[in-house]
Amino acid sequence: MSMTGSSLPVSALIITFNEEKHIERCLSSVAWADEIVVIDAFSTDKTQEICLRQDAPWAQKITFIQNEWKGFRIQRNYSVEKAGNDWLLVVDADEECTPVLAARIKELLMLPEGPPRRAYKIRRIEYFLEKPIHYGIWNDKELYHGSYQERFFHREGVYYVNDVHEYPVFQQEPGIIHEPLHHASITTEKFLDKMNKYTTIEAQDRINQGQRTNLLHIMVAFPAMFLKNYIRYKSYKDGVYGVVISLLEGLSRVVRHIKMWQIQQGMKQ
């Protein structure tokens, strides 16, 4: 990949499956990157059509690859393998790279020695019903006002772990970038849909790790998670939205325990 001036080149990595509602916004926000790699799990909607539009500002930069879905971790690692540049920016299909974030990354890439760190966490602003959410479990427990995620890094020695809530393993402590990504607004319906998928994976993961649950754990899971999010992680500061999110997170935790219990019952047969 060619450099612009003295800037190190960067590849934006995106994994997709049926993201026609969000992908255009995402691609437009990273059109400044030297390369855009989209790994698509054989979408059945218009995701591919949008990605490959010839009149799009990203048309000359995109590499669109279809790869069978075998989990987040595998898909992320595959995208890293397919990148043409060493510096990578990982963006979800339902996220938007803000202009200030793009400017900050380009600034780091233009430094004489390159970015001071080999990896960076980037602030992501979460939204629920179109309102920005600054506290609670969705955000960083120390910094707040955003969830800081490992998204910008040099590829050398980096690999992803975990089948859900996957993350890259770095050789050194990552730096922090406060200029944000914007996450698409979550609705109750979207939360419940993701909850059902993720709790199934998480329940099996915990069983595989030797964890077990029982009736007591199932009964206390909801109030424990609600109070943890609402009080300990200060979700009350987000007002009524914080209450609703705490309730949903409590529901998610009890569903995960019930699914673990269900797996345990099947193991007894």
Secondary structure as a PSIPRED ss2 file (coil, helix, strand):
# PSIPRED VFORMAT (PSIPRED V4.0)

   1 M C   1.000  0.000  0.000
   2 S C   1.000  0.000  0.000
   3 M C   1.000  0.000  0.000
   4 T C   1.000  0.000  0.000
   5 G C   1.000  0.000  0.000
   6 S C   1.000  0.000  0.000
   7 S C   1.000  0.000  0.000
   8 L C   1.000  0.000  0.000
   9 P C   1.000  0.000  0.000
  10 V E   0.000  0.000  1.000
  11 S E   0.000  0.000  1.000
  12 A E   0.000  0.000  1.000
  13 L E   0.000  0.000  1.000
  14 I E   0.000  0.000  1.000
  15 I E   0.000  0.000  1.000
  16 T E   0.000  0.000  1.000
  17 F C   1.000  0.000  0.000
  18 N C   1.000  0.000  0.000
  19 E C   1.000  0.000  0.000
  20 E C   1.000  0.000  0.000
  21 K C   1.000  0.000  0.000
  22 H C   1.000  0.000  0.000
  23 I H   0.000  1.000  0.000
  24 E H   0.000  1.000  0.000
  25 R H   0.000  1.000  0.000
  26 C H   0.000  1.000  0.000
  27 L H   0.000  1.000  0.000
  28 S H   0.000  1.000  0.000
  29 S H   0.000  1.000  0.000
  30 V C   1.000  0.000  0.000
  31 A C   1.000  0.000  0.000
  32 W C   1.000  0.000  0.000
  33 A C   1.000  0.000  0.000
  34 D C   1.000  0.000  0.000
  35 E E   0.000  0.000  1.000
  36 I E   0.000  0.000  1.000
  37 V E   0.000  0.000  1.000
  38 V E   0.000  0.000  1.000
  39 I E   0.000  0.000  1.000
  40 D E   0.000  0.000  1.000
  41 A C   1.000  0.000  0.000
  42 F C   1.000  0.000  0.000
  43 S C   1.000  0.000  0.000
  44 T C   1.000  0.000  0.000
  45 D C   1.000  0.000  0.000
  46 K C   1.000  0.000  0.000
  47 T H   0.000  1.000  0.000
  48 Q H   0.000  1.000  0.000
  49 E H   0.000  1.000  0.000
  50 I H   0.000  1.000  0.000
  51 C H   0.000  1.000  0.000
  52 L C   1.000  0.000  0.000
  53 R C   1.000  0.000  0.000
  54 Q C   1.000  0.000  0.000
  55 D C   1.000  0.000  0.000
  56 A C   1.000  0.000  0.000
  57 P C   1.000  0.000  0.000
  58 W C   1.000  0.000  0.000
  59 A C   1.000  0.000  0.000
  60 Q C   1.000  0.000  0.000
  61 K C   1.000  0.000  0.000
  62 I E   0.000  0.000  1.000
  63 T E   0.000  0.000  1.000
  64 F E   0.000  0.000  1.000
  65 I E   0.000  0.000  1.000
  66 Q E   0.000  0.000  1.000
  67 N C   1.000  0.000  0.000
  68 E C   1.000  0.000  0.000
  69 W C   1.000  0.000  0.000
  70 K C   1.000  0.000  0.000
  71 G C   1.000  0.000  0.000
  72 F H   0.000  1.000  0.000
  73 R H   0.000  1.000  0.000
  74 I H   0.000  1.000  0.000
  75 Q H   0.000  1.000  0.000
  76 R H   0.000  1.000  0.000
  77 N H   0.000  1.000  0.000
  78 Y H   0.000  1.000  0.000
  79 S H   0.000  1.000  0.000
  80 V H   0.000  1.000  0.000
  81 E H   0.000  1.000  0.000
  82 K H   0.000  1.000  0.000
  83 A C   1.000  0.000  0.000
  84 G C   1.000  0.000  0.000
  85 N C   1.000  0.000  0.000
  86 D C   1.000  0.000  0.000
  87 W E   0.000  0.000  1.000
  88 L E   0.000  0.000  1.000
  89 L E   0.000  0.000  1.000
  90 V E   0.000  0.000  1.000
  91 V C   1.000  0.000  0.000
  92 D C   1.000  0.000  0.000
  93 A C   1.000  0.000  0.000
  94 D C   1.000  0.000  0.000
  95 E E   0.000  0.000  1.000
  96 E E   0.000  0.000  1.000
  97 C E   0.000  0.000  1.000
  98 T C   1.000  0.000  0.000
  99 P H   0.000  1.000  0.000
 100 V H   0.000  1.000  0.000
 101 L H   0.000  1.000  0.000
 102 A H   0.000  1.000  0.000
 103 A H   0.000  1.000  0.000
 104 R H   0.000  1.000  0.000
 105 I H   0.000  1.000  0.000
 106 K H   0.000  1.000  0.000
 107 E H   0.000  1.000  0.000
 108 L H   0.000  1.000  0.000
 109 L H   0.000  1.000  0.000
 110 M C   1.000  0.000  0.000
 111 L C   1.000  0.000  0.000
 112 P C   1.000  0.000  0.000
 113 E C   1.000  0.000  0.000
 114 G C   1.000  0.000  0.000
 115 P C   1.000  0.000  0.000
 116 P C   1.000  0.000  0.000
 117 R C   1.000  0.000  0.000
 118 R C   1.000  0.000  0.000
 119 A E   0.000  0.000  1.000
 120 Y E   0.000  0.000  1.000
 121 K E   0.000  0.000  1.000
 122 I E   0.000  0.000  1.000
 123 R E   0.000  0.000  1.000
 124 R E   0.000  0.000  1.000
 125 I E   0.000  0.000  1.000
 126 E E   0.000  0.000  1.000
 127 Y E   0.000  0.000  1.000
 128 F E   0.000  0.000  1.000
 129 L C   1.000  0.000  0.000
 130 E C   1.000  0.000  0.000
 131 K E   0.000  0.000  1.000
 132 P E   0.000  0.000  1.000
 133 I E   0.000  0.000  1.000
 134 H C   1.000  0.000  0.000
 135 Y C   1.000  0.000  0.000
 136 G C   1.000  0.000  0.000
 137 I C   1.000  0.000  0.000
 138 W C   1.000  0.000  0.000
 139 N C   1.000  0.000  0.000
 140 D C   1.000  0.000  0.000
 141 K C   1.000  0.000  0.000
 142 E C   1.000  0.000  0.000
 143 L C   1.000  0.000  0.000
 144 Y C   1.000  0.000  0.000
 145 H C   1.000  0.000  0.000
 146 G C   1.000  0.000  0.000
 147 S E   0.000  0.000  1.000
 148 Y E   0.000  0.000  1.000
 149 Q E   0.000  0.000  1.000
 150 E E   0.000  0.000  1.000
 151 R E   0.000  0.000  1.000
 152 F E   0.000  0.000  1.000
 153 F E   0.000  0.000  1.000
 154 H E   0.000  0.000  1.000
 155 R C   1.000  0.000  0.000
 156 E C   1.000  0.000  0.000
 157 G C   1.000  0.000  0.000
 158 V C   1.000  0.000  0.000
 159 Y E   0.000  0.000  1.000
 160 Y E   0.000  0.000  1.000
 161 V E   0.000  0.000  1.000
 162 N C   1.000  0.000  0.000
 163 D C   1.000  0.000  0.000
 164 V C   1.000  0.000  0.000
 165 H C   1.000  0.000  0.000
 166 E C   1.000  0.000  0.000
 167 Y E   0.000  0.000  1.000
 168 P E   0.000  0.000  1.000
 169 V E   0.000  0.000  1.000
 170 F C   1.000  0.000  0.000
 171 Q C   1.000  0.000  0.000
 172 Q C   1.000  0.000  0.000
 173 E C   1.000  0.000  0.000
 174 P C   1.000  0.000  0.000
 175 G E   0.000  0.000  1.000
 176 I E   0.000  0.000  1.000
 177 I E   0.000  0.000  1.000
 178 H E   0.000  0.000  1.000
 179 E E   0.000  0.000  1.000
 180 P E   0.000  0.000  1.000
 181 L E   0.000  0.000  1.000
 182 H E   0.000  0.000  1.000
 183 H E   0.000  0.000  1.000
 184 A C   1.000  0.000  0.000
 185 S C   1.000  0.000  0.000
 186 I E   0.000  0.000  1.000
 187 T C   1.000  0.000  0.000
 188 T H   0.000  1.000  0.000
 189 E H   0.000  1.000  0.000
 190 K H   0.000  1.000  0.000
 191 F H   0.000  1.000  0.000
 192 L H   0.000  1.000  0.000
 193 D H   0.000  1.000  0.000
 194 K H   0.000  1.000  0.000
 195 M H   0.000  1.000  0.000
 196 N H   0.000  1.000  0.000
 197 K H   0.000  1.000  0.000
 198 Y H   0.000  1.000  0.000
 199 T H   0.000  1.000  0.000
 200 T H   0.000  1.000  0.000
 201 I H   0.000  1.000  0.000
 202 E H   0.000  1.000  0.000
 203 A H   0.000  1.000  0.000
 204 Q H   0.000  1.000  0.000
 205 D H   0.000  1.000  0.000
 206 R H   0.000  1.000  0.000
 207 I H   0.000  1.000  0.000
 208 N H   0.000  1.000  0.000
 209 Q C   1.000  0.000  0.000
 210 G C   1.000  0.000  0.000
 211 Q C   1.000  0.000  0.000
 212 R C   1.000  0.000  0.000
 213 T C   1.000  0.000  0.000
 214 N C   1.000  0.000  0.000
 215 L H   0.000  1.000  0.000
 216 L H   0.000  1.000  0.000
 217 H H   0.000  1.000  0.000
 218 I H   0.000  1.000  0.000
 219 M H   0.000  1.000  0.000
 220 V H   0.000  1.000  0.000
 221 A H   0.000  1.000  0.000
 222 F H   0.000  1.000  0.000
 223 P H   0.000  1.000  0.000
 224 A H   0.000  1.000  0.000
 225 M H   0.000  1.000  0.000
 226 F H   0.000  1.000  0.000
 227 L H   0.000  1.000  0.000
 228 K H   0.000  1.000  0.000
 229 N H   0.000  1.000  0.000
 230 Y H   0.000  1.000  0.000
 231 I H   0.000  1.000  0.000
 232 R H   0.000  1.000  0.000
 233 Y C   1.000  0.000  0.000
 234 K C   1.000  0.000  0.000
 235 S H   0.000  1.000  0.000
 236 Y H   0.000  1.000  0.000
 237 K H   0.000  1.000  0.000
 238 D H   0.000  1.000  0.000
 239 G H   0.000  1.000  0.000
 240 V H   0.000  1.000  0.000
 241 Y H   0.000  1.000  0.000
 242 G H   0.000  1.000  0.000
 243 V H   0.000  1.000  0.000
 244 V H   0.000  1.000  0.000
 245 I H   0.000  1.000  0.000
 246 S H   0.000  1.000  0.000
 247 L H   0.000  1.000  0.000
 248 L H   0.000  1.000  0.000
 249 E H   0.000  1.000  0.000
 250 G H   0.000  1.000  0.000
 251 L H   0.000  1.000  0.000
 252 S H   0.000  1.000  0.000
 253 R H   0.000  1.000  0.000
 254 V H   0.000  1.000  0.000
 255 V H   0.000  1.000  0.000
 256 R H   0.000  1.000  0.000
 257 H H   0.000  1.000  0.000
 258 I H   0.000  1.000  0.000
 259 K H   0.000  1.000  0.000
 260 M H   0.000  1.000  0.000
 261 W H   0.000  1.000  0.000
 262 Q H   0.000  1.000  0.000
 263 I H   0.000  1.000  0.000
 264 Q H   0.000  1.000  0.000
 265 Q H   0.000  1.000  0.000
 266 G H   0.000  1.000  0.000
 267 M H   0.000  1.000  0.000
 268 K H   0.000  1.000  0.000
 269 Q C   1.000  0.000  0.000
